[in-house]
Amino acid sequence: MTKSDIVNKIVEEMGLLKPKAEEAVESVINLVKDTLSKGEAIILRRFGSFSVRDKNPRIGRNPKTGEEAEITARRVVRFKSGRHLKDVVNK
Amino acid sequence: MNRSELIKMMANGERISSKTSEKVIYLFINAIKIALSKGEKVTISGFGTFSIAQRKARKGRNPKTGEVITISEKKVPRFKPSESLRQAVE
């Protein structure tokens, strides 16, 4: 499934015009993205939460060449699925 | 930020009503949930990919009693952020 399938579903269920549904979906994505980029978490009940974590620098290894290289300190996005979502995928 | 704050922010620009915002967020999340429950992958370009990973059954131990128990196999939801999301949070 892709973004356009989700847009189509919204068009079907809500009777929105396609450009409006696309705009709405992009708006959700951008708001979540902006919030994360500020370092703030997003908690969506019955789904899960997105947060950002700071990673310390560490030594990594190129698995192909075996060469060592430093992996710089970085910020990464983390998704933690909620209890409900975990239950749903195991049904 | 929680769902109601997200709805408020989305409806802030007056181009989308709060009722529409609420419904869109609900349908968006629900579509992902349904796809994942079928074991399907969901790719949201500019954001990331949701998928299902299979965990094998394994032996665990009750830390209180030391009793060995079998933890049954299960499926877990996974999220991989897209390149653009990774760059946005850096």
N, CA and C atoms of all chains as a GROMACS GRO file, in nm:
protein
  543
    1MET      N    1   0.084  -0.119   0.000
    1MET     CA    2   0.000   0.000   0.000
    1MET      C    3   0.088   0.125   0.000
    2THR      N    4   0.044   0.225  -0.073
    2THR     CA    5   0.121   0.349  -0.079
    2THR      C    6   0.032   0.468  -0.038
    3LYS      N    7   0.096   0.585  -0.041
    3LYS     CA    8   0.024   0.706  -0.005
    3LYS      C    9  -0.098   0.729  -0.094
    4SER      N   10  -0.083   0.700  -0.223
    4SER     CA   11  -0.196   0.727  -0.313
    4SER      C   12  -0.314   0.634  -0.285
    5ASP      N   13  -0.288   0.512  -0.237
    5ASP     CA   14  -0.399   0.424  -0.197
    5ASP      C   15  -0.475   0.483  -0.079
    6ILE      N   16  -0.399   0.543   0.012
    6ILE     CA   17  -0.462   0.605   0.129
    6ILE      C   18  -0.547   0.725   0.085
    7VAL      N   19  -0.491   0.805  -0.007
    7VAL     CA   20  -0.566   0.920  -0.059
    7VAL      C   21  -0.696   0.872  -0.125
    8ASN      N   22  -0.688   0.767  -0.205
    8ASN     CA   23  -0.808   0.715  -0.271
    8ASN      C   24  -0.913   0.668  -0.171
    9LYS      N   25  -0.866   0.607  -0.066
    9LYS     CA   26  -0.957   0.560   0.038
    9LYS      C   27  -1.031   0.678   0.103
   10ILE      N   28  -0.956   0.785   0.127
   10ILE     CA   29  -1.016   0.905   0.188
   10ILE      C   30  -1.118   0.968   0.092
   11VAL      N   31  -1.084   0.970  -0.037
   11VAL     CA   32  -1.176   1.022  -0.139
   11VAL      C   33  -1.306   0.942  -0.137
   12GLU      N   34  -1.291   0.810  -0.135
   12GLU     CA   35  -1.408   0.721  -0.134
   12GLU      C   36  -1.495   0.740  -0.011
   13GLU      N   37  -1.431   0.737   0.105
   13GLU     CA   38  -1.506   0.737   0.229
   13GLU      C   39  -1.564   0.873   0.266
   14MET      N   40  -1.496   0.981   0.224
   14MET     CA   41  -1.539   1.113   0.268
   14MET      C   42  -1.602   1.196   0.157
   15GLY      N   43  -1.589   1.149   0.034
   15GLY     CA   44  -1.642   1.226  -0.078
   15GLY      C   45  -1.566   1.356  -0.102
   16LEU      N   46  -1.442   1.362  -0.055
   16LEU     CA   47  -1.359   1.482  -0.081
   16LEU      C   48  -1.310   1.477  -0.225
   17LEU      N   49  -1.280   1.595  -0.280
   17LEU     CA   50  -1.213   1.597  -0.410
   17LEU      C   51  -1.070   1.549  -0.390
   18LYS      N   52  -1.018   1.485  -0.493
   18LYS     CA   53  -0.884   1.425  -0.480
   18LYS      C   54  -0.775   1.525  -0.438
   19PRO      N   55  -0.772   1.644  -0.502
   19PRO     CA   56  -0.665   1.739  -0.460
   19PRO      C   57  -0.676   1.778  -0.313
   20LYS      N   58  -0.801   1.786  -0.265
   20LYS     CA   59  -0.823   1.822  -0.124
   20LYS      C   60  -0.773   1.709  -0.033
   21ALA      N   61  -0.804   1.586  -0.072
   21ALA     CA   62  -0.760   1.471   0.008
   21ALA      C   63  -0.608   1.462   0.009
   22GLU      N   64  -0.546   1.490  -0.107
   22GLU     CA   65  -0.400   1.489  -0.115
   22GLU      C   66  -0.341   1.595  -0.024
   23GLU      N   67  -0.401   1.713  -0.028
   23GLU     CA   68  -0.353   1.824   0.055
   23GLU      C   69  -0.362   1.787   0.203
   24ALA      N   70  -0.475   1.725   0.240
   24ALA     CA   71  -0.495   1.688   0.380
   24ALA      C   72  -0.392   1.584   0.426
   25VAL      N   73  -0.367   1.486   0.341
   25VAL     CA   74  -0.271   1.381   0.377
   25VAL      C   75  -0.129   1.440   0.388
   26GLU      N   76  -0.094   1.525   0.293
   26GLU     CA   77   0.039   1.590   0.299
   26GLU      C   78   0.050   1.674   0.426
   27SER      N   79  -0.060   1.737   0.462
   27SER     CA   80  -0.060   1.821   0.581
   27SER      C   81  -0.032   1.738   0.708
   28VAL      N   82  -0.095   1.621   0.717
   28VAL     CA   83  -0.070   1.533   0.832
   28VAL      C   84   0.078   1.496   0.837
   29ILE      N   85   0.129   1.452   0.722
   29ILE     CA   86   0.269   1.407   0.716
   29ILE      C   87   0.365   1.521   0.754
   30ASN      N   88   0.338   1.639   0.698
   30ASN     CA   89   0.428   1.752   0.725
   30ASN      C   90   0.424   1.796   0.871
   31LEU      N   91   0.305   1.793   0.931
   31LEU     CA   92   0.295   1.832   1.072
   31LEU      C   93   0.371   1.734   1.161
   32VAL      N   94   0.358   1.607   1.131
   32VAL     CA   95   0.430   1.506   1.210
   32VAL      C   96   0.581   1.525   1.192
   33LYS      N   97   0.620   1.547   1.069
   33LYS     CA   98   0.762   1.566   1.037
   33LYS      C   99   0.819   1.690   1.108
   34ASP      N  100   0.744   1.801   1.100
   34ASP     CA  101   0.790   1.926   1.164
   34ASP      C  102   0.804   1.908   1.314
   35THR      N  103   0.706   1.839   1.374
   35THR     CA  104   0.708   1.817   1.518
   35THR      C  105   0.831   1.736   1.557
   36LEU      N  106   0.859   1.631   1.481
   36LEU     CA  107   0.977   1.548   1.510
   36LEU      C  108   1.105   1.626   1.490
   37SER      N  109   1.107   1.712   1.388
   37SER     CA  110   1.230   1.786   1.362
   37SER      C  111   1.260   1.886   1.474
   38LYS      N  112   1.154   1.922   1.551
   38LYS     CA  113   1.177   2.009   1.668
   38LYS      C  114   1.218   1.926   1.790
   39GLY      N  115   1.223   1.795   1.772
   39GLY     CA  116   1.262   1.709   1.882
   39GLY      C  117   1.145   1.666   1.970
   40GLU      N  118   1.025   1.702   1.925
   40GLU     CA  119   0.906   1.670   2.004
   40GLU      C  120   0.847   1.537   1.958
   41ALA      N  121   0.787   1.464   2.052
   41ALA     CA  122   0.727   1.334   2.019
   41ALA      C  123   0.580   1.348   1.980
   42ILE      N  124   0.529   1.249   1.909
   42ILE     CA  125   0.388   1.245   1.872
   42ILE      C  126   0.327   1.116   1.924
   43ILE      N  127   0.222   1.130   1.999
   43ILE     CA  128   0.158   1.011   2.056
   43ILE      C  129   0.019   0.997   1.996
   44LEU      N  130  -0.001   0.890   1.922
   44LEU     CA  131  -0.131   0.862   1.862
   44LEU      C  132  -0.188   0.737   1.927
   45ARG      N  133  -0.287   0.760   2.011
   45ARG     CA  134  -0.342   0.647   2.085
   45ARG      C  135  -0.405   0.546   1.991
   46ARG      N  136  -0.399   0.421   2.027
   46ARG     CA  137  -0.446   0.307   1.949
   46ARG      C  138  -0.363   0.287   1.822
   47PHE      N  139  -0.248   0.354   1.814
   47PHE     CA  140  -0.158   0.331   1.702
   47PHE      C  141  -0.015   0.316   1.750
   48GLY      N  142   0.042   0.426   1.796
   48GLY     CA  143   0.180   0.420   1.845
   48GLY      C  144   0.235   0.559   1.864
   49SER      N  145   0.364   0.566   1.896
   49SER     CA  146   0.423   0.698   1.915
   49SER      C  147   0.553   0.710   1.836
   50PHE      N  148   0.577   0.831   1.788
   50PHE     CA  149   0.702   0.863   1.720
   50PHE      C  150   0.781   0.955   1.810
   51SER      N  151   0.908   0.926   1.823
   51SER     CA  152   0.992   1.016   1.903
   51SER      C  153   1.130   1.023   1.839
   52VAL      N  154   1.211   1.116   1.888
   52VAL     CA  155   1.348   1.125   1.838
   52VAL      C  156   1.444   1.091   1.950
   53ARG      N  157   1.552   1.027   1.912
   53ARG     CA  158   1.653   0.986   2.009
   53ARG      C  159   1.789   1.031   1.963
   54ASP      N  160   1.870   1.074   2.058
   54ASP     CA  161   2.008   1.110   2.025
   54ASP      C  162   2.096   0.987   2.036
   55LYS      N  163   2.176   0.965   1.933
   55LYS     CA  164   2.268   0.852   1.933
   55LYS      C  165   2.411   0.903   1.950
   56ASN      N  166   2.485   0.837   2.036
   56ASN     CA  167   2.625   0.873   2.054
   56ASN      C  168   2.707   0.827   1.933
   57PRO      N  169   2.819   0.892   1.910
   57PRO     CA  170   2.905   0.842   1.803
   57PRO      C  171   2.961   0.705   1.839
   58ARG      N  172   2.985   0.621   1.740
   58ARG     CA  173   3.042   0.489   1.770
   58ARG      C  174   3.123   0.442   1.650
   59ILE      N  175   3.203   0.341   1.677
   59ILE     CA  176   3.283   0.285   1.569
   59ILE      C  177   3.202   0.176   1.499
   60GLY      N  178   3.189   0.192   1.370
   60GLY     CA  179   3.119   0.091   1.292
   60GLY      C  180   3.216   0.023   1.198
   61ARG      N  181   3.168  -0.073   1.125
   61ARG     CA  182   3.255  -0.146   1.035
   61ARG      C  183   3.183  -0.167   0.903
   62ASN      N  184   3.250  -0.140   0.797
   62ASN     CA  185   3.193  -0.169   0.666
   62ASN      C  186   3.188  -0.321   0.652
   63PRO      N  187   3.067  -0.378   0.642
   63PRO     CA  188   3.058  -0.524   0.641
   63PRO      C  189   3.121  -0.587   0.517
   64LYS      N  190   3.137  -0.508   0.415
   64LYS     CA  191   3.196  -0.562   0.291
   64LYS      C  192   3.348  -0.567   0.299
   65THR      N  193   3.406  -0.455   0.343
   65THR     CA  194   3.552  -0.446   0.340
   65THR      C  195   3.614  -0.475   0.477
   66GLY      N  196   3.532  -0.471   0.584
   66GLY     CA  197   3.586  -0.493   0.718
   66GLY      C  198   3.654  -0.370   0.773
   67GLU      N  199   3.650  -0.263   0.697
   67GLU     CA  200   3.715  -0.139   0.736
   67GLU      C  201   3.639  -0.070   0.850
   68GLU      N  202   3.709  -0.016   0.945
   68GLU     CA  203   3.643   0.055   1.054
   68GLU      C  204   3.620   0.200   1.018
   69ALA      N  205   3.507   0.254   1.063
   69ALA     CA  206   3.479   0.394   1.038
   69ALA      C  207   3.395   0.448   1.151
   70GLU      N  208   3.412   0.576   1.183
   70GLU     CA  209   3.332   0.631   1.291
   70GLU      C  210   3.193   0.668   1.240
   71ILE      N  211   3.092   0.627   1.314
   71ILE     CA  212   2.956   0.669   1.285
   71ILE      C  213   2.930   0.788   1.376
   72THR      N  214   2.902   0.902   1.314
   72THR     CA  215   2.891   1.026   1.391
   72THR      C  216   2.766   1.026   1.480
   73ALA      N  217   2.766   1.116   1.578
   73ALA     CA  218   2.649   1.132   1.665
   73ALA      C  219   2.533   1.180   1.579
   74ARG      N  220   2.415   1.128   1.604
   74ARG     CA  221   2.301   1.167   1.522
   74ARG      C  222   2.170   1.155   1.597
   75ARG      N  223   2.070   1.211   1.534
   75ARG     CA  224   1.935   1.204   1.587
   75ARG      C  225   1.854   1.111   1.499
   76VAL      N  226   1.786   1.017   1.561
   76VAL     CA  227   1.707   0.923   1.481
   76VAL      C  228   1.561   0.920   1.527
   77VAL      N  229   1.475   0.880   1.433
   77VAL     CA  230   1.333   0.868   1.464
   77VAL      C  231   1.305   0.728   1.515
   78ARG      N  232   1.223   0.721   1.617
   78ARG     CA  233   1.188   0.592   1.669
   78ARG      C  234   1.036   0.579   1.670
   79PHE      N  235   0.987   0.464   1.628
   79PHE     CA  236   0.844   0.437   1.634
   79PHE      C  237   0.820   0.324   1.733
   80LYS      N  238   0.730   0.348   1.828
   80LYS     CA  239   0.696   0.244   1.922
   80LYS      C  240   0.549   0.213   1.901
   81SER      N  241   0.520   0.090   1.864
   81SER     CA  242   0.380   0.057   1.836
   81SER      C  243   0.302   0.044   1.966
   82GLY      N  244   0.178   0.083   1.962
   82GLY     CA  245   0.093   0.075   2.079
   82GLY      C  246   0.040  -0.067   2.099
   83ARG      N  247  -0.009  -0.093   2.218
   83ARG     CA  248  -0.064  -0.223   2.250
   83ARG      C  249  -0.171  -0.266   2.148
   84HIS      N  250  -0.260  -0.173   2.115
   84HIS     CA  251  -0.368  -0.204   2.022
   84HIS      C  252  -0.315  -0.248   1.884
   85LEU      N  253  -0.216  -0.176   1.834
   85LEU     CA  254  -0.159  -0.211   1.703
   85LEU      C  255  -0.091  -0.348   1.708
   86LYS      N  256  -0.022  -0.374   1.818
   86LYS     CA  257   0.043  -0.504   1.834
   86LYS      C  258  -0.061  -0.616   1.832
   87ASP      N  259  -0.173  -0.592   1.900
   87ASP     CA  260  -0.279  -0.692   1.903
   87ASP      C  261  -0.338  -0.713   1.764
   88VAL      N  262  -0.359  -0.601   1.693
   88VAL     CA  263  -0.422  -0.608   1.562
   88VAL      C  264  -0.338  -0.691   1.463
   89VAL      N  265  -0.207  -0.674   1.465
   89VAL     CA  266  -0.124  -0.746   1.367
   89VAL      C  267  -0.108  -0.895   1.404
   90ASN      N  268  -0.145  -0.932   1.526
   90ASN     CA  269  -0.132  -1.072   1.566
   90ASN      C  270  -0.265  -1.147   1.562
   91LYS      N  271  -0.370  -1.078   1.514
   91LYS     CA  272  -0.500  -1.142   1.511
   91LYS      C  273  -0.509  -1.245   1.400
   92MET      N  274   0.313   1.577   2.136
   92MET     CA  275   0.189   1.616   2.067
   92MET      C  276   0.097   1.495   2.056
   93ASN      N  277  -0.029   1.517   2.084
   93ASN     CA  278  -0.124   1.406   2.072
   93ASN      C  279  -0.221   1.430   1.957
   94ARG      N  280  -0.317   1.340   1.945
   94ARG     CA  281  -0.408   1.346   1.831
   94ARG      C  282  -0.486   1.477   1.824
   95SER      N  283  -0.539   1.522   1.939
   95SER     CA  284  -0.623   1.642   1.934
   95SER      C  285  -0.541   1.766   1.899
   96GLU      N  286  -0.415   1.768   1.943
   96GLU     CA  287  -0.328   1.882   1.906
   96GLU      C  288  -0.297   1.879   1.757
   97LEU      N  289  -0.279   1.758   1.706
   97LEU     CA  290  -0.252   1.741   1.563
   97LEU      C  291  -0.371   1.790   1.480
   98ILE      N  292  -0.491   1.755   1.524
   98ILE     CA  293  -0.613   1.798   1.453
   98ILE      C  294  -0.623   1.950   1.455
   99LYS      N  295  -0.596   2.010   1.571
   99LYS     CA  296  -0.603   2.154   1.586
   99LYS      C  297  -0.505   2.225   1.492
  100MET      N  298  -0.382   2.173   1.488
  100MET     CA  299  -0.280   2.234   1.402
  100MET      C  300  -0.316   2.221   1.255
  101MET      N  301  -0.374   2.107   1.221
  101MET     CA  302  -0.408   2.080   1.082
  101MET      C  303  -0.520   2.173   1.035
  102ALA      N  304  -0.614   2.202   1.125
  102ALA     CA  305  -0.729   2.286   1.090
  102ALA      C  306  -0.697   2.435   1.106
  103ASN      N  307  -0.578   2.465   1.147
  103ASN     CA  308  -0.540   2.602   1.180
  103ASN      C  309  -0.540   2.696   1.058
  104GLY      N  310  -0.499   2.643   0.944
  104GLY     CA  311  -0.485   2.728   0.826
  104GLY      C  312  -0.616   2.760   0.757
  105GLU      N  313  -0.729   2.713   0.811
  105GLU     CA  314  -0.863   2.740   0.757
  105GLU      C  315  -0.892   2.671   0.624
  106ARG      N  316  -0.792   2.606   0.567
  106ARG     CA  317  -0.817   2.538   0.439
  106ARG      C  318  -0.884   2.403   0.462
  107ILE      N  319  -0.863   2.350   0.582
  107ILE     CA  320  -0.921   2.220   0.616
  107ILE      C  321  -0.995   2.236   0.749
  108SER      N  322  -1.120   2.193   0.755
  108SER     CA  323  -1.196   2.206   0.879
  108SER      C  324  -1.149   2.106   0.982
  109SER      N  325  -1.183   2.131   1.109
  109SER     CA  326  -1.134   2.038   1.211
  109SER      C  327  -1.204   1.903   1.199
  110LYS      N  328  -1.328   1.904   1.150
  110LYS     CA  329  -1.400   1.780   1.129
  110LYS      C  330  -1.330   1.696   1.021
  111THR      N  331  -1.293   1.763   0.913
  111THR     CA  332  -1.222   1.694   0.805
  111THR      C  333  -1.088   1.642   0.854
  112SER      N  334  -1.016   1.727   0.929
  112SER     CA  335  -0.885   1.688   0.983
  112SER      C  336  -0.896   1.561   1.065
  113GLU      N  337  -0.996   1.559   1.152
  113GLU     CA  338  -1.014   1.446   1.241
  113GLU      C  339  -1.040   1.318   1.163
  114LYS      N  340  -1.127   1.329   1.063
  114LYS     CA  341  -1.165   1.212   0.981
  114LYS      C  342  -1.046   1.164   0.898
  115VAL      N  343  -0.971   1.258   0.842
  115VAL     CA  344  -0.856   1.221   0.758
  115VAL      C  345  -0.751   1.147   0.842
  116ILE      N  346  -0.724   1.201   0.963
  116ILE     CA  347  -0.625   1.135   1.049
  116ILE      C  348  -0.673   0.995   1.087
  117TYR      N  349  -0.801   0.985   1.118
  117TYR     CA  350  -0.857   0.854   1.153
  117TYR      C  351  -0.843   0.756   1.037
  118LEU      N  352  -0.882   0.798   0.917
  118LEU     CA  353  -0.876   0.708   0.800
  118LEU      C  354  -0.733   0.673   0.764
  119PHE      N  355  -0.644   0.770   0.777
  119PHE     CA  356  -0.502   0.751   0.748
  119PHE      C  357  -0.447   0.639   0.837
  120ILE      N  358  -0.467   0.653   0.967
  120ILE     CA  359  -0.415   0.555   1.062
  120ILE      C  360  -0.482   0.420   1.044
  121ASN      N  361  -0.613   0.425   1.019
  121ASN     CA  362  -0.686   0.300   1.002
  121ASN      C  363  -0.640   0.222   0.880
  122ALA      N  364  -0.613   0.295   0.771
  122ALA     CA  365  -0.567   0.229   0.648
  122ALA      C  366  -0.434   0.157   0.674
  123ILE      N  367  -0.346   0.221   0.750
  123ILE     CA  368  -0.216   0.160   0.781
  123ILE      C  369  -0.238   0.035   0.867
  124LYS      N  370  -0.325   0.049   0.966
  124LYS     CA  371  -0.355  -0.062   1.056
  124LYS      C  372  -0.409  -0.183   0.980
  125ILE      N  373  -0.505  -0.158   0.890
  125ILE     CA  374  -0.566  -0.268   0.814
  125ILE      C  375  -0.463  -0.337   0.727
  126ALA      N  376  -0.381  -0.256   0.657
  126ALA     CA  377  -0.278  -0.315   0.570
  126ALA      C  378  -0.181  -0.400   0.652
  127LEU      N  379  -0.137  -0.348   0.765
  127LEU     CA  380  -0.042  -0.422   0.849
  127LEU      C  381  -0.103  -0.551   0.903
  128SER      N  382  -0.232  -0.545   0.935
  128SER     CA  383  -0.297  -0.665   0.989
  128SER      C  384  -0.303  -0.774   0.883
  129LYS      N  385  -0.297  -0.735   0.755
  129LYS     CA  386  -0.294  -0.834   0.647
  129LYS      C  387  -0.150  -0.872   0.613
  130GLY      N  388  -0.055  -0.816   0.685
  130GLY     CA  389   0.086  -0.845   0.659
  130GLY      C  390   0.143  -0.763   0.545
  131GLU      N  391   0.066  -0.663   0.503
  131GLU     CA  392   0.109  -0.582   0.389
  131GLU      C  393   0.201  -0.468   0.435
  132LYS      N  394   0.289  -0.426   0.346
  132LYS     CA  395   0.380  -0.315   0.373
  132LYS      C  396   0.312  -0.184   0.333
  133VAL      N  397   0.339  -0.077   0.406
  133VAL     CA  398   0.280   0.053   0.373
  133VAL      C  399   0.392   0.154   0.352
  134THR      N  400   0.401   0.207   0.231
  134THR     CA  401   0.505   0.304   0.200
  134THR      C  402   0.445   0.443   0.187
  135ILE      N  403   0.485   0.532   0.277
  135ILE     CA  404   0.440   0.671   0.273
  135ILE      C  405   0.559   0.754   0.225
  136SER      N  406   0.555   0.793   0.098
  136SER     CA  407   0.673   0.863   0.045
  136SER      C  408   0.691   0.996   0.119
  137GLY      N  409   0.814   1.028   0.148
  137GLY     CA  410   0.845   1.149   0.224
  137GLY      C  411   0.833   1.130   0.374
  138PHE      N  412   0.797   1.010   0.414
  138PHE     CA  413   0.784   0.985   0.559
  138PHE      C  414   0.852   0.855   0.601
  139GLY      N  415   0.806   0.744   0.546
  139GLY     CA  416   0.870   0.618   0.583
  139GLY      C  417   0.785   0.498   0.545
  140THR      N  418   0.831   0.382   0.587
  140THR     CA  419   0.764   0.256   0.553
  140THR      C  420   0.729   0.179   0.679
  141PHE      N  421   0.604   0.136   0.685
  141PHE     CA  422   0.561   0.047   0.793
  141PHE      C  423   0.559  -0.095   0.740
  142SER      N  424   0.608  -0.188   0.817
  142SER     CA  425   0.607  -0.327   0.774
  142SER      C  426   0.589  -0.418   0.895
  143ILE      N  427   0.578  -0.547   0.867
  143ILE     CA  428   0.561  -0.646   0.974
  143ILE      C  429   0.683  -0.736   0.977
  144ALA      N  430   0.736  -0.757   1.095
  144ALA     CA  431   0.847  -0.853   1.110
  144ALA      C  432   0.797  -0.971   1.191
  145GLN      N  433   0.845  -1.089   1.153
  145GLN     CA  434   0.805  -1.211   1.224
  145GLN      C  435   0.909  -1.243   1.330
  146ARG      N  436   0.864  -1.262   1.453
  146ARG     CA  437   0.955  -1.304   1.561
  146ARG      C  438   0.931  -1.452   1.587
  147LYS      N  439   1.038  -1.526   1.595
  147LYS     CA  440   1.027  -1.670   1.621
  147LYS      C  441   0.991  -1.697   1.767
  148ALA      N  442   0.938  -1.813   1.791
  148ALA     CA  443   0.914  -1.855   1.929
  148ALA      C  444   1.049  -1.871   1.998
  149ARG      N  445   1.056  -1.839   2.125
  149ARG     CA  446   1.182  -1.853   2.197
  149ARG      C  447   1.155  -1.890   2.343
  150LYS      N  448   1.260  -1.937   2.405
  150LYS     CA  449   1.248  -1.973   2.546
  150LYS      C  450   1.276  -1.850   2.631
  151GLY      N  451   1.192  -1.829   2.729
  151GLY     CA  452   1.214  -1.719   2.820
  151GLY      C  453   1.214  -1.773   2.961
  152ARG      N  454   1.236  -1.685   3.054
  152ARG     CA  455   1.242  -1.730   3.191
  152ARG      C  456   1.166  -1.630   3.277
  153ASN      N  457   1.084  -1.679   3.363
  153ASN     CA  458   1.016  -1.592   3.458
  153ASN      C  459   1.122  -1.542   3.558
  154PRO      N  460   1.151  -1.411   3.554
  154PRO     CA  461   1.262  -1.361   3.637
  154PRO      C  462   1.236  -1.378   3.786
  155LYS      N  463   1.113  -1.392   3.824
  155LYS     CA  464   1.081  -1.405   3.965
  155LYS      C  465   1.104  -1.548   4.014
  156THR      N  466   1.052  -1.644   3.937
  156THR     CA  467   1.056  -1.782   3.983
  156THR      C  468   1.169  -1.863   3.917
  157GLY      N  469   1.225  -1.809   3.807
  157GLY     CA  470   1.330  -1.882   3.738
  157GLY      C  471   1.277  -1.992   3.648
  158GLU      N  472   1.148  -2.001   3.639
  158GLU     CA  473   1.080  -2.103   3.560
  158GLU      C  474   1.101  -2.077   3.410
  159VAL      N  475   1.132  -2.181   3.333
  159VAL     CA  476   1.150  -2.165   3.188
  159VAL      C  477   1.014  -2.174   3.119
  160ILE      N  478   0.986  -2.074   3.035
  160ILE     CA  479   0.859  -2.076   2.963
  160ILE      C  480   0.885  -2.054   2.814
  161THR      N  481   0.791  -2.095   2.733
  161THR     CA  482   0.805  -2.073   2.589
  161THR      C  483   0.728  -1.947   2.552
  162ILE      N  484   0.798  -1.856   2.485
  162ILE     CA  485   0.732  -1.736   2.435
  162ILE      C  486   0.694  -1.767   2.291
  163SER      N  487   0.566  -1.762   2.258
  163SER     CA  488   0.522  -1.805   2.125
  163SER      C  489   0.564  -1.705   2.018
  164GLU      N  490   0.564  -1.752   1.893
  164GLU     CA  491   0.603  -1.664   1.783
  164GLU      C  492   0.501  -1.552   1.769
  165LYS      N  493   0.547  -1.438   1.719
  165LYS     CA  494   0.453  -1.326   1.702
  165LYS      C  495   0.501  -1.233   1.592
  166LYS      N  496   0.410  -1.147   1.553
  166LYS     CA  497   0.442  -1.047   1.451
  166LYS      C  498   0.455  -0.912   1.520
  167VAL      N  499   0.552  -0.834   1.476
  167VAL     CA  500   0.568  -0.700   1.533
  167VAL      C  501   0.570  -0.594   1.423
  168PRO      N  502   0.503  -0.481   1.448
  168PRO     CA  503   0.505  -0.372   1.350
  168PRO      C  504   0.642  -0.304   1.352
  169ARG      N  505   0.689  -0.264   1.234
  169ARG     CA  506   0.817  -0.195   1.224
  169ARG      C  507   0.799  -0.067   1.143
  170PHE      N  508   0.882   0.032   1.175
  170PHE     CA  509   0.879   0.156   1.097
  170PHE      C  510   1.020   0.194   1.057
  171LYS      N  511   1.038   0.220   0.928
  171LYS     CA  512   1.168   0.265   0.880
  171LYS      C  513   1.151   0.405   0.823
  172PRO      N  514   1.213   0.506   0.884
  172PRO     CA  515   1.196   0.642   0.833
  172PRO      C  516   1.260   0.658   0.696
  173SER      N  517   1.198   0.739   0.613
  173SER     CA  518   1.254   0.766   0.479
  173SER      C  519   1.374   0.857   0.492
  174GLU      N  520   1.449   0.866   0.386
  174GLU     CA  521   1.568   0.951   0.382
  174GLU      C  522   1.531   1.096   0.417
  175SER      N  523   1.419   1.143   0.364
  175SER     CA  524   1.383   1.283   0.387
  175SER      C  525   1.344   1.308   0.534
  176LEU      N  526   1.280   1.211   0.597
  176LEU     CA  527   1.248   1.226   0.739
  176LEU      C  528   1.376   1.222   0.824
  177ARG      N  529   1.466   1.131   0.785
  177ARG     CA  530   1.594   1.120   0.858
  177ARG      C  531   1.669   1.254   0.854
  178GLN      N  532   1.668   1.315   0.733
  178GLN     CA  533   1.738   1.443   0.720
  178GLN      C  534   1.667   1.554   0.797
  179ALA      N  535   1.533   1.546   0.802
  179ALA     CA  536   1.456   1.650   0.871
  179ALA      C  537   1.485   1.654   1.022
  180VAL      N  538   1.512   1.539   1.082
  180VAL     CA  539   1.535   1.539   1.227
  180VAL      C  540   1.682   1.560   1.264
  181GLU      N  541   1.770   1.541   1.170
  181GLU     CA  542   1.916   1.549   1.198
  181GLU      C  543   1.953   1.681   1.266
   0.00000   0.00000   0.00000
